[in-house]
Amino acid sequence: MDIHYACTSCGKCCHGHHISLTLGEAMQWIRDTNDRLIVLVEAFLDNGLGISELQRDHAQRRSVRMRCGDTHAYVAIIFAVYNPAVCPFLTEDKRCGIYDRRPLVCRIYPFEINPHIQLQREFKDCPSEAWDGSGPAVYRNGRFVNDELMRLIEQSRQADRDEIGAKAEVCRRLGIDVAAVKGDGFATYLPDPQTMLAAMEDVANGSPATEPGPQNWGLHTARPEIRDRLVALKASVATALPVNGTFIAL
């Protein structure tokens, strides 16, 4: 079955979304807006707690392995636009004010970056006419057939892999060292924008690599049964998140 798609410029996807950013995009966003970015952190343990075997390879490649008590956790970090309302760059005529340099994920939407998530049109903001068959074919039998879209998706995946060490170092400088157990929710933080920008610029201008060992990460969960398993595995369990942090359950 072919899926055809053509953007209708309705602007709905520019409302109420936390837009994930590459490191360079995150720095540019703060320079342009001085808005806070949200930092979302999740992790799974060395023994696989928090991840299915099917998804482990993809998740591990975009994570950094860090000490967590007497074990190790694979920590994934997302820097994103904190956008509970409307994107500041959406114009009155529902156009993107930074279209030529819009974030990578905006270029990819409404398609999925995670290879283990299937496209489900009913969960997308796009109106039905975007999928009515008048646009070019992008999806066939569960696979992308649009070369430019595939290039952008791979670029996004590669940025996740390449930049995770730098993001972990930024978190270390911001005092962020607690993650949610993957599949249970996200540990979320709203650092001061200029403090975060300074940390990102320092890391980008120096060595971004973070070695396992210097920082001990804690894991947070709202579910007692998961907490008990973490304790049994001698993982570091955090009962609270650092300053400016909160927990979003899935």
Buried (B, 14 or more C-beta within 10 A) or exposed (E): EEBBBBEBEEBBBBEEBBBBBBBBBBBBBBEEBEEBBBBBBBBBBEEEBBBEEEBBEBBBEBBBBBBBBEBBBBBBBBBBBBBEEEBBBBEEEEEBEBEEEBBBBBBBBBBBBEEEEEBEEEEBBBEEEBBEEEBEEBBEEEEBBBEEBBEBBEBBBEBBEEBBBBBBBBBBBBEBBBBBBBBBBBBBBBBEBEEBBBBBBEBBEEEBEBEBEEBEBBBBBEEEEBBEBBEEBEBBBBEEBBEBBEBEEE
